[in-house]
Amino acid sequence: MARKSLIARNNKRIKLNEKYAKKRAEMKKNGDYEGLQKLPRNSSPTRIKNRCTFTGRSRGYMREFGFSRITFREEANKGNIPGIRKSSW
């Protein structure tokens, strides 16, 4: 499991991004790049890190499911993900 501080920091970035999304879009549309620089740095969507919803792991993240590869395998083996089952041929 990832450190709690990393998960909390990422959640803070997500909230800031949601808060400033409209303002950022308007500034980009108008070409006000000086105003964009004055916005909080963490409000930028590029600073958000994809993390597993269960463990907070950042590596091996699967976008389609929102899990890391390890959690995905565990949940798939339990049968908790609809339409996914272990392959055999």
Distance bins in CASP14 RR format, pairs under 12 A and 6 or more apart:
PFRMAT RR
TARGET T0000
AUTHOR 0000-0000-0000
RMODE 2
METHOD distances of the structure
MODEL  1
1 7 0 0 0 0 1 0 0 0 0 0 0
1 51 0 0 0 0 0 1 0 0 0 0 0
1 52 0 0 0 0 1 0 0 0 0 0 0
1 54 0 0 0 0 1 0 0 0 0 0 0
1 55 1 0 1 0 0 0 0 0 0 0 0
1 56 1 0 0 1 0 0 0 0 0 0 0
1 57 1 0 0 1 0 0 0 0 0 0 0
1 58 0 0 0 0 0 1 0 0 0 0 0
1 68 0 0 0 0 0 1 0 0 0 0 0
1 70 0 0 0 0 0 1 0 0 0 0 0
1 71 0 0 0 0 0 1 0 0 0 0 0
2 8 0 0 0 0 0 1 0 0 0 0 0
2 9 0 0 0 0 0 1 0 0 0 0 0
2 10 0 0 0 0 1 0 0 0 0 0 0
2 11 0 0 0 0 0 1 0 0 0 0 0
2 49 0 0 0 0 1 0 0 0 0 0 0
2 51 1 0 0 1 0 0 0 0 0 0 0
2 52 0 0 0 0 1 0 0 0 0 0 0
2 53 0 0 0 0 0 1 0 0 0 0 0
2 54 0 0 0 0 0 1 0 0 0 0 0
2 55 1 0 0 1 0 0 0 0 0 0 0
2 56 1 0 1 0 0 0 0 0 0 0 0
2 57 1 0 1 0 0 0 0 0 0 0 0
2 58 1 0 0 1 0 0 0 0 0 0 0
2 59 0 0 0 0 1 0 0 0 0 0 0
2 61 0 0 0 0 0 1 0 0 0 0 0
2 68 0 0 0 0 1 0 0 0 0 0 0
2 71 0 0 0 0 0 1 0 0 0 0 0
3 9 0 0 0 0 1 0 0 0 0 0 0
3 10 0 0 0 0 0 1 0 0 0 0 0
3 51 0 0 0 0 0 1 0 0 0 0 0
3 55 0 0 0 0 0 1 0 0 0 0 0
3 56 0 0 0 0 1 0 0 0 0 0 0
3 57 0 0 0 0 0 1 0 0 0 0 0
3 58 0 0 0 0 0 1 0 0 0 0 0
4 10 0 0 0 0 0 1 0 0 0 0 0
4 11 0 0 0 0 0 1 0 0 0 0 0
4 55 0 0 0 0 0 1 0 0 0 0 0
4 56 0 0 0 0 1 0 0 0 0 0 0
5 11 0 0 0 0 0 1 0 0 0 0 0
5 12 0 0 0 0 0 1 0 0 0 0 0
5 56 0 0 0 0 0 1 0 0 0 0 0
6 12 0 0 0 0 0 1 0 0 0 0 0
6 13 0 0 0 0 0 1 0 0 0 0 0
6 49 0 0 0 0 1 0 0 0 0 0 0
6 51 1 0 0 1 0 0 0 0 0 0 0
6 52 0 0 0 0 0 1 0 0 0 0 0
6 55 0 0 0 0 0 1 0 0 0 0 0
6 56 1 0 0 1 0 0 0 0 0 0 0
6 57 0 0 0 0 0 1 0 0 0 0 0
6 58 1 0 0 1 0 0 0 0 0 0 0
7 13 0 0 0 0 0 1 0 0 0 0 0
7 14 0 0 0 0 0 1 0 0 0 0 0
7 49 0 0 0 0 1 0 0 0 0 0 0
7 51 1 0 0 1 0 0 0 0 0 0 0
7 52 0 0 0 0 1 0 0 0 0 0 0
7 53 0 0 0 0 0 1 0 0 0 0 0
7 54 0 0 0 0 0 1 0 0 0 0 0
7 55 0 0 0 0 1 0 0 0 0 0 0
7 56 1 0 1 0 0 0 0 0 0 0 0
7 57 0 0 0 0 1 0 0 0 0 0 0
7 58 0 0 0 0 1 0 0 0 0 0 0
8 14 0 0 0 0 0 1 0 0 0 0 0
8 15 0 0 0 0 0 1 0 0 0 0 0
8 51 0 0 0 0 0 1 0 0 0 0 0
8 56 0 0 0 0 0 1 0 0 0 0 0
9 15 0 0 0 0 0 1 0 0 0 0 0
9 16 0 0 0 0 0 1 0 0 0 0 0
9 42 0 0 0 0 1 0 0 0 0 0 0
9 47 0 0 0 0 1 0 0 0 0 0 0
9 48 0 0 0 0 0 1 0 0 0 0 0
9 49 0 0 0 0 1 0 0 0 0 0 0
9 51 0 0 0 0 0 1 0 0 0 0 0
9 56 0 0 0 0 0 1 0 0 0 0 0
9 58 0 0 0 0 0 1 0 0 0 0 0
10 16 0 0 0 0 0 1 0 0 0 0 0
10 17 0 0 0 0 0 1 0 0 0 0 0
10 42 0 0 0 0 1 0 0 0 0 0 0
10 47 0 0 0 0 1 0 0 0 0 0 0
10 48 1 0 0 1 0 0 0 0 0 0 0
10 49 1 0 1 0 0 0 0 0 0 0 0
10 50 0 0 0 0 1 0 0 0 0 0 0
10 51 1 0 1 0 0 0 0 0 0 0 0
10 52 0 0 0 0 0 1 0 0 0 0 0
10 53 0 0 0 0 0 1 0 0 0 0 0
10 56 0 0 0 0 1 0 0 0 0 0 0
10 57 0 0 0 0 0 1 0 0 0 0 0
10 58 0 0 0 0 1 0 0 0 0 0 0
10 61 0 0 0 0 0 1 0 0 0 0 0
11 17 0 0 0 0 0 1 0 0 0 0 0
11 18 0 0 0 0 0 1 0 0 0 0 0
11 42 0 0 0 0 0 1 0 0 0 0 0
11 48 0 0 0 0 1 0 0 0 0 0 0
11 49 0 0 0 0 0 1 0 0 0 0 0
11 51 0 0 0 0 1 0 0 0 0 0 0
11 53 0 0 0 0 0 1 0 0 0 0 0
11 56 0 0 0 0 0 1 0 0 0 0 0
12 18 0 0 0 0 0 1 0 0 0 0 0
12 19 0 0 0 0 0 1 0 0 0 0 0
12 40 0 0 0 0 0 1 0 0 0 0 0
12 41 0 0 0 0 0 1 0 0 0 0 0
12 42 1 0 0 1 0 0 0 0 0 0 0
12 43 0 0 0 0 0 1 0 0 0 0 0
12 47 0 0 0 0 0 1 0 0 0 0 0
12 48 0 0 0 0 0 1 0 0 0 0 0
12 49 0 0 0 0 0 1 0 0 0 0 0
13 19 0 0 0 0 0 1 0 0 0 0 0
13 20 0 0 0 0 0 1 0 0 0 0 0
13 40 0 0 0 0 1 0 0 0 0 0 0
13 41 0 0 0 0 1 0 0 0 0 0 0
13 42 1 0 1 0 0 0 0 0 0 0 0
13 43 1 0 0 1 0 0 0 0 0 0 0
13 44 0 0 0 0 1 0 0 0 0 0 0
13 45 0 0 0 0 1 0 0 0 0 0 0
13 46 0 0 0 0 0 1 0 0 0 0 0
13 47 1 0 1 0 0 0 0 0 0 0 0
13 48 1 0 1 0 0 0 0 0 0 0 0
13 49 1 0 0 1 0 0 0 0 0 0 0
13 50 0 0 0 0 0 1 0 0 0 0 0
13 51 0 0 0 0 0 1 0 0 0 0 0
14 20 0 0 0 0 0 1 0 0 0 0 0
14 21 0 0 0 0 0 1 0 0 0 0 0
14 42 0 0 0 0 1 0 0 0 0 0 0
14 43 0 0 0 0 0 1 0 0 0 0 0
14 44 0 0 0 0 0 1 0 0 0 0 0
14 45 0 0 0 0 1 0 0 0 0 0 0
14 47 0 0 0 0 1 0 0 0 0 0 0
14 48 1 0 1 0 0 0 0 0 0 0 0
14 49 0 0 0 0 1 0 0 0 0 0 0
14 50 0 0 0 0 0 1 0 0 0 0 0
14 51 0 0 0 0 1 0 0 0 0 0 0
15 21 0 0 0 0 0 1 0 0 0 0 0
15 40 0 0 0 0 0 1 0 0 0 0 0
15 42 0 0 0 0 1 0 0 0 0 0 0
15 43 0 0 0 0 1 0 0 0 0 0 0
15 48 0 0 0 0 0 1 0 0 0 0 0
16 23 0 0 0 0 0 1 0 0 0 0 0
16 24 0 0 0 0 0 1 0 0 0 0 0
16 39 0 0 0 0 1 0 0 0 0 0 0
16 40 1 0 1 0 0 0 0 0 0 0 0
16 41 0 0 0 0 1 0 0 0 0 0 0
16 42 1 0 1 0 0 0 0 0 0 0 0
16 43 1 0 1 0 0 0 0 0 0 0 0
16 44 0 0 0 0 1 0 0 0 0 0 0
16 45 0 0 0 0 1 0 0 0 0 0 0
16 47 0 0 0 0 1 0 0 0 0 0 0
16 48 0 0 0 0 1 0 0 0 0 0 0
17 23 0 0 0 0 0 1 0 0 0 0 0
17 24 0 0 0 0 1 0 0 0 0 0 0
17 25 0 0 0 0 0 1 0 0 0 0 0
17 39 0 0 0 0 0 1 0 0 0 0 0
17 40 0 0 0 0 1 0 0 0 0 0 0
17 41 0 0 0 0 0 1 0 0 0 0 0
17 42 1 0 0 1 0 0 0 0 0 0 0
17 43 1 0 1 0 0 0 0 0 0 0 0
17 44 1 0 0 1 0 0 0 0 0 0 0
17 45 1 0 1 0 0 0 0 0 0 0 0
17 46 0 0 0 0 1 0 0 0 0 0 0
17 47 1 0 0 1 0 0 0 0 0 0 0
17 48 1 0 0 1 0 0 0 0 0 0 0
17 49 0 0 0 0 0 1 0 0 0 0 0
18 24 0 0 0 0 0 1 0 0 0 0 0
18 42 0 0 0 0 0 1 0 0 0 0 0
18 43 0 0 0 0 1 0 0 0 0 0 0
18 45 0 0 0 0 1 0 0 0 0 0 0
18 48 0 0 0 0 0 1 0 0 0 0 0
19 39 0 0 0 0 1 0 0 0 0 0 0
19 40 0 0 0 0 1 0 0 0 0 0 0
19 42 0 0 0 0 0 1 0 0 0 0 0
19 43 1 0 0 1 0 0 0 0 0 0 0
20 26 0 0 0 0 0 1 0 0 0 0 0
20 27 0 0 0 0 1 0 0 0 0 0 0
20 28 0 0 0 0 0 1 0 0 0 0 0
20 35 0 0 0 0 0 1 0 0 0 0 0
20 36 0 0 0 0 1 0 0 0 0 0 0
20 38 0 0 0 0 0 1 0 0 0 0 0
20 39 1 0 1 0 0 0 0 0 0 0 0
20 40 1 0 0 1 0 0 0 0 0 0 0
20 41 0 0 0 0 0 1 0 0 0 0 0
20 42 0 0 0 0 1 0 0 0 0 0 0
20 43 1 1 0 0 0 0 0 0 0 0 0
20 44 0 0 0 0 1 0 0 0 0 0 0
20 45 0 0 0 0 1 0 0 0 0 0 0
20 47 0 0 0 0 0 1 0 0 0 0 0
21 27 0 0 0 0 0 1 0 0 0 0 0
21 28 0 0 0 0 0 1 0 0 0 0 0
21 39 0 0 0 0 0 1 0 0 0 0 0
21 43 0 0 0 0 1 0 0 0 0 0 0
21 44 0 0 0 0 0 1 0 0 0 0 0
21 45 1 0 0 1 0 0 0 0 0 0 0
21 48 0 0 0 0 0 1 0 0 0 0 0
22 28 0 0 0 0 0 1 0 0 0 0 0
22 29 0 0 0 0 0 1 0 0 0 0 0
22 39 0 0 0 0 0 1 0 0 0 0 0
22 43 0 0 0 0 0 1 0 0 0 0 0
23 29 0 0 0 0 0 1 0 0 0 0 0
23 30 0 0 0 0 0 1 0 0 0 0 0
23 32 0 0 0 0 0 1 0 0 0 0 0
23 35 0 0 0 0 1 0 0 0 0 0 0
23 36 0 0 0 0 1 0 0 0 0 0 0
23 38 0 0 0 0 0 1 0 0 0 0 0
23 39 1 0 0 1 0 0 0 0 0 0 0
23 40 0 0 0 0 0 1 0 0 0 0 0
23 43 0 0 0 0 1 0 0 0 0 0 0
24 30 0 0 0 0 0 1 0 0 0 0 0
24 31 0 0 0 0 0 1 0 0 0 0 0
24 32 0 0 0 0 0 1 0 0 0 0 0
24 33 0 0 0 0 0 1 0 0 0 0 0
24 35 0 0 0 0 1 0 0 0 0 0 0
24 36 1 0 0 1 0 0 0 0 0 0 0
24 37 0 0 0 0 0 1 0 0 0 0 0
24 38 0 0 0 0 0 1 0 0 0 0 0
24 39 1 0 0 1 0 0 0 0 0 0 0
24 40 0 0 0 0 0 1 0 0 0 0 0
24 43 1 0 0 1 0 0 0 0 0 0 0
24 44 1 0 0 1 0 0 0 0 0 0 0
24 45 0 0 0 0 1 0 0 0 0 0 0
24 46 0 0 0 0 0 1 0 0 0 0 0
25 31 0 0 0 0 0 1 0 0 0 0 0
25 32 0 0 0 0 0 1 0 0 0 0 0
25 36 0 0 0 0 0 1 0 0 0 0 0
25 39 0 0 0 0 0 1 0 0 0 0 0
25 43 0 0 0 0 0 1 0 0 0 0 0
25 45 0 0 0 0 0 1 0 0 0 0 0
26 32 0 0 0 0 1 0 0 0 0 0 0
26 35 0 0 0 0 0 1 0 0 0 0 0
26 36 0 0 0 0 0 1 0 0 0 0 0
26 39 0 0 0 0 0 1 0 0 0 0 0
27 33 1 0 0 1 0 0 0 0 0 0 0
27 34 0 0 0 0 1 0 0 0 0 0 0
27 35 1 0 1 0 0 0 0 0 0 0 0
27 36 1 0 1 0 0 0 0 0 0 0 0
27 37 0 0 0 0 1 0 0 0 0 0 0
27 38 0 0 0 0 1 0 0 0 0 0 0
27 39 1 0 0 1 0 0 0 0 0 0 0
27 43 0 0 0 0 0 1 0 0 0 0 0
27 44 0 0 0 0 0 1 0 0 0 0 0
28 35 0 0 0 0 0 1 0 0 0 0 0
28 36 1 0 0 1 0 0 0 0 0 0 0
28 39 0 0 0 0 0 1 0 0 0 0 0
28 44 0 0 0 0 0 1 0 0 0 0 0
28 45 0 0 0 0 0 1 0 0 0 0 0
29 36 0 0 0 0 0 1 0 0 0 0 0
30 36 0 0 0 0 1 0 0 0 0 0 0
31 37 0 0 0 0 0 1 0 0 0 0 0
32 38 0 0 0 0 1 0 0 0 0 0 0
32 39 0 0 0 0 0 1 0 0 0 0 0
33 39 0 0 0 0 0 1 0 0 0 0 0
35 43 0 0 0 0 0 1 0 0 0 0 0
36 43 0 0 0 0 1 0 0 0 0 0 0
36 44 0 0 0 0 1 0 0 0 0 0 0
37 43 0 0 0 0 0 1 0 0 0 0 0
37 44 0 0 0 0 0 1 0 0 0 0 0
39 45 0 0 0 0 0 1 0 0 0 0 0
39 47 0 0 0 0 0 1 0 0 0 0 0
40 47 0 0 0 0 1 0 0 0 0 0 0
41 47 1 0 0 1 0 0 0 0 0 0 0
42 48 0 0 0 0 1 0 0 0 0 0 0
42 49 0 0 0 0 0 1 0 0 0 0 0
48 58 0 0 0 0 0 1 0 0 0 0 0
48 61 0 0 0 0 0 1 0 0 0 0 0
49 56 0 0 0 0 1 0 0 0 0 0 0
49 57 0 0 0 0 0 1 0 0 0 0 0
49 58 1 0 1 0 0 0 0 0 0 0 0
49 59 0 0 0 0 0 1 0 0 0 0 0
49 60 0 0 0 0 0 1 0 0 0 0 0
49 61 0 0 0 0 1 0 0 0 0 0 0
50 56 0 0 0 0 1 0 0 0 0 0 0
50 57 0 0 0 0 1 0 0 0 0 0 0
50 58 1 0 0 1 0 0 0 0 0 0 0
50 59 0 0 0 0 1 0 0 0 0 0 0
50 60 0 0 0 0 1 0 0 0 0 0 0
50 61 1 0 1 0 0 0 0 0 0 0 0
50 62 0 0 0 0 1 0 0 0 0 0 0
50 63 1 0 0 1 0 0 0 0 0 0 0
50 64 0 0 0 0 0 1 0 0 0 0 0
50 65 0 0 0 0 0 1 0 0 0 0 0
50 66 1 0 0 1 0 0 0 0 0 0 0
50 67 0 0 0 0 0 1 0 0 0 0 0
50 68 0 0 0 0 1 0 0 0 0 0 0
51 57 1 0 0 1 0 0 0 0 0 0 0
51 58 1 0 1 0 0 0 0 0 0 0 0
51 59 0 0 0 0 1 0 0 0 0 0 0
51 60 0 0 0 0 0 1 0 0 0 0 0
51 61 1 0 0 1 0 0 0 0 0 0 0
51 62 0 0 0 0 0 1 0 0 0 0 0
51 63 0 0 0 0 0 1 0 0 0 0 0
51 66 0 0 0 0 1 0 0 0 0 0 0
51 67 0 0 0 0 1 0 0 0 0 0 0
51 68 0 0 0 0 1 0 0 0 0 0 0
51 71 0 0 0 0 0 1 0 0 0 0 0
52 58 1 0 0 1 0 0 0 0 0 0 0
52 59 0 0 0 0 1 0 0 0 0 0 0
52 60 0 0 0 0 1 0 0 0 0 0 0
52 61 1 0 0 1 0 0 0 0 0 0 0
52 62 0 0 0 0 1 0 0 0 0 0 0
52 63 0 0 0 0 0 1 0 0 0 0 0
52 65 0 0 0 0 1 0 0 0 0 0 0
52 66 1 0 0 1 0 0 0 0 0 0 0
52 67 1 0 1 0 0 0 0 0 0 0 0
52 68 1 1 0 0 0 0 0 0 0 0 0
52 69 0 0 0 0 1 0 0 0 0 0 0
52 70 0 0 0 0 1 0 0 0 0 0 0
52 71 1 0 1 0 0 0 0 0 0 0 0
52 72 0 0 0 0 1 0 0 0 0 0 0
52 73 0 0 0 0 0 1 0 0 0 0 0
52 74 0 0 0 0 0 1 0 0 0 0 0
52 75 0 0 0 0 0 1 0 0 0 0 0
53 61 0 0 0 0 1 0 0 0 0 0 0
53 62 0 0 0 0 0 1 0 0 0 0 0
53 63 0 0 0 0 0 1 0 0 0 0 0
53 65 0 0 0 0 1 0 0 0 0 0 0
53 66 1 0 1 0 0 0 0 0 0 0 0
53 67 1 0 0 1 0 0 0 0 0 0 0
53 68 0 0 0 0 1 0 0 0 0 0 0
53 71 0 0 0 0 1 0 0 0 0 0 0
53 72 0 0 0 0 0 1 0 0 0 0 0
53 75 0 0 0 0 0 1 0 0 0 0 0
54 61 0 0 0 0 0 1 0 0 0 0 0
54 65 0 0 0 0 0 1 0 0 0 0 0
54 66 0 0 0 0 1 0 0 0 0 0 0
54 67 1 0 0 1 0 0 0 0 0 0 0
54 68 1 0 0 1 0 0 0 0 0 0 0
54 70 0 0 0 0 1 0 0 0 0 0 0
54 71 1 0 1 0 0 0 0 0 0 0 0
54 72 0 0 0 0 1 0 0 0 0 0 0
54 74 0 0 0 0 1 0 0 0 0 0 0
54 75 0 0 0 0 1 0 0 0 0 0 0
54 80 0 0 0 0 0 1 0 0 0 0 0
55 61 0 0 0 0 0 1 0 0 0 0 0
55 66 0 0 0 0 0 1 0 0 0 0 0
55 67 0 0 0 0 1 0 0 0 0 0 0
55 68 1 0 0 1 0 0 0 0 0 0 0
55 69 0 0 0 0 0 1 0 0 0 0 0
55 70 1 0 0 1 0 0 0 0 0 0 0
55 71 1 0 1 0 0 0 0 0 0 0 0
55 72 0 0 0 0 0 1 0 0 0 0 0
55 74 0 0 0 0 1 0 0 0 0 0 0
55 75 0 0 0 0 0 1 0 0 0 0 0
56 66 0 0 0 0 0 1 0 0 0 0 0
56 67 0 0 0 0 1 0 0 0 0 0 0
56 68 1 0 0 1 0 0 0 0 0 0 0
56 70 0 0 0 0 0 1 0 0 0 0 0
56 71 0 0 0 0 1 0 0 0 0 0 0
57 66 0 0 0 0 0 1 0 0 0 0 0
57 67 0 0 0 0 1 0 0 0 0 0 0
57 68 1 0 1 0 0 0 0 0 0 0 0
57 69 0 0 0 0 1 0 0 0 0 0 0
57 70 1 0 0 1 0 0 0 0 0 0 0
57 71 1 0 0 1 0 0 0 0 0 0 0
57 72 0 0 0 0 0 1 0 0 0 0 0
58 66 0 0 0 0 0 1 0 0 0 0 0
58 68 0 0 0 0 1 0 0 0 0 0 0
58 69 0 0 0 0 0 1 0 0 0 0 0
59 68 1 0 0 1 0 0 0 0 0 0 0
59 69 0 0 0 0 1 0 0 0 0 0 0
59 70 0 0 0 0 1 0 0 0 0 0 0
59 71 0 0 0 0 0 1 0 0 0 0 0
60 66 0 0 0 0 0 1 0 0 0 0 0
60 67 0 0 0 0 1 0 0 0 0 0 0
60 68 1 0 1 0 0 0 0 0 0 0 0
60 69 1 0 1 0 0 0 0 0 0 0 0
60 70 0 0 0 0 1 0 0 0 0 0 0
60 71 0 0 0 0 1 0 0 0 0 0 0
60 72 0 0 0 0 1 0 0 0 0 0 0
60 73 0 0 0 0 0 1 0 0 0 0 0
61 67 1 0 0 1 0 0 0 0 0 0 0
61 68 1 0 1 0 0 0 0 0 0 0 0
61 69 1 0 0 1 0 0 0 0 0 0 0
61 70 0 0 0 0 0 1 0 0 0 0 0
61 71 0 0 0 0 1 0 0 0 0 0 0
61 72 0 0 0 0 1 0 0 0 0 0 0
62 68 1 0 0 1 0 0 0 0 0 0 0
62 69 1 0 0 1 0 0 0 0 0 0 0
62 70 0 0 0 0 0 1 0 0 0 0 0
62 71 0 0 0 0 1 0 0 0 0 0 0
62 72 1 0 1 0 0 0 0 0 0 0 0
62 73 0 0 0 0 0 1 0 0 0 0 0
62 75 0 0 0 0 0 1 0 0 0 0 0
62 76 0 0 0 0 0 1 0 0 0 0 0
62 81 0 0 0 0 0 1 0 0 0 0 0
62 84 0 0 0 0 0 1 0 0 0 0 0
63 69 0 0 0 0 0 1 0 0 0 0 0
63 72 0 0 0 0 0 1 0 0 0 0 0
64 72 0 0 0 0 1 0 0 0 0 0 0
64 81 0 0 0 0 0 1 0 0 0 0 0
64 84 0 0 0 0 0 1 0 0 0 0 0
65 71 0 0 0 0 1 0 0 0 0 0 0
65 72 1 0 1 0 0 0 0 0 0 0 0
65 73 0 0 0 0 0 1 0 0 0 0 0
65 74 0 0 0 0 0 1 0 0 0 0 0
65 75 0 0 0 0 1 0 0 0 0 0 0
65 76 0 0 0 0 1 0 0 0 0 0 0
65 80 0 0 0 0 0 1 0 0 0 0 0
65 81 1 0 0 1 0 0 0 0 0 0 0
65 82 0 0 0 0 0 1 0 0 0 0 0
65 83 0 0 0 0 0 1 0 0 0 0 0
65 84 0 0 0 0 1 0 0 0 0 0 0
66 72 0 0 0 0 1 0 0 0 0 0 0
66 75 0 0 0 0 0 1 0 0 0 0 0
66 81 0 0 0 0 0 1 0 0 0 0 0
67 73 0 0 0 0 1 0 0 0 0 0 0
67 74 0 0 0 0 1 0 0 0 0 0 0
67 75 1 0 0 1 0 0 0 0 0 0 0
67 76 0 0 0 0 1 0 0 0 0 0 0
67 80 0 0 0 0 0 1 0 0 0 0 0
67 81 0 0 0 0 1 0 0 0 0 0 0
67 84 0 0 0 0 0 1 0 0 0 0 0
68 74 0 0 0 0 1 0 0 0 0 0 0
68 75 0 0 0 0 0 1 0 0 0 0 0
69 75 0 0 0 0 0 1 0 0 0 0 0
69 76 0 0 0 0 0 1 0 0 0 0 0
70 76 0 0 0 0 0 1 0 0 0 0 0
70 77 0 0 0 0 0 1 0 0 0 0 0
71 77 0 0 0 0 0 1 0 0 0 0 0
71 78 0 0 0 0 0 1 0 0 0 0 0
71 80 0 0 0 0 0 1 0 0 0 0 0
71 81 0 0 0 0 0 1 0 0 0 0 0
72 78 0 0 0 0 0 1 0 0 0 0 0
72 79 0 0 0 0 0 1 0 0 0 0 0
72 80 0 0 0 0 0 1 0 0 0 0 0
72 81 1 0 0 1 0 0 0 0 0 0 0
72 84 0 0 0 0 1 0 0 0 0 0 0
72 86 0 0 0 0 0 1 0 0 0 0 0
73 79 0 0 0 0 0 1 0 0 0 0 0
73 80 0 0 0 0 0 1 0 0 0 0 0
73 81 0 0 0 0 0 1 0 0 0 0 0
73 84 0 0 0 0 1 0 0 0 0 0 0
73 85 0 0 0 0 0 1 0 0 0 0 0
73 86 0 0 0 0 1 0 0 0 0 0 0
74 80 0 0 0 0 1 0 0 0 0 0 0
74 81 0 0 0 0 0 1 0 0 0 0 0
74 84 0 0 0 0 0 1 0 0 0 0 0
74 86 0 0 0 0 0 1 0 0 0 0 0
75 81 1 0 1 0 0 0 0 0 0 0 0
75 82 0 0 0 0 0 1 0 0 0 0 0
75 83 0 0 0 0 0 1 0 0 0 0 0
75 84 0 0 0 0 1 0 0 0 0 0 0
75 85 0 0 0 0 0 1 0 0 0 0 0
75 86 0 0 0 0 0 1 0 0 0 0 0
76 82 0 0 0 0 0 1 0 0 0 0 0
76 83 0 0 0 0 1 0 0 0 0 0 0
76 84 1 0 1 0 0 0 0 0 0 0 0
76 85 1 0 0 1 0 0 0 0 0 0 0
76 86 1 0 0 1 0 0 0 0 0 0 0
76 87 0 0 0 0 0 1 0 0 0 0 0
77 84 0 0 0 0 1 0 0 0 0 0 0
77 85 0 0 0 0 1 0 0 0 0 0 0
77 86 1 0 0 1 0 0 0 0 0 0 0
78 84 0 0 0 0 0 1 0 0 0 0 0
78 85 0 0 0 0 0 1 0 0 0 0 0
78 86 0 0 0 0 0 1 0 0 0 0 0
79 85 1 0 0 1 0 0 0 0 0 0 0
79 86 0 0 0 0 1 0 0 0 0 0 0
END
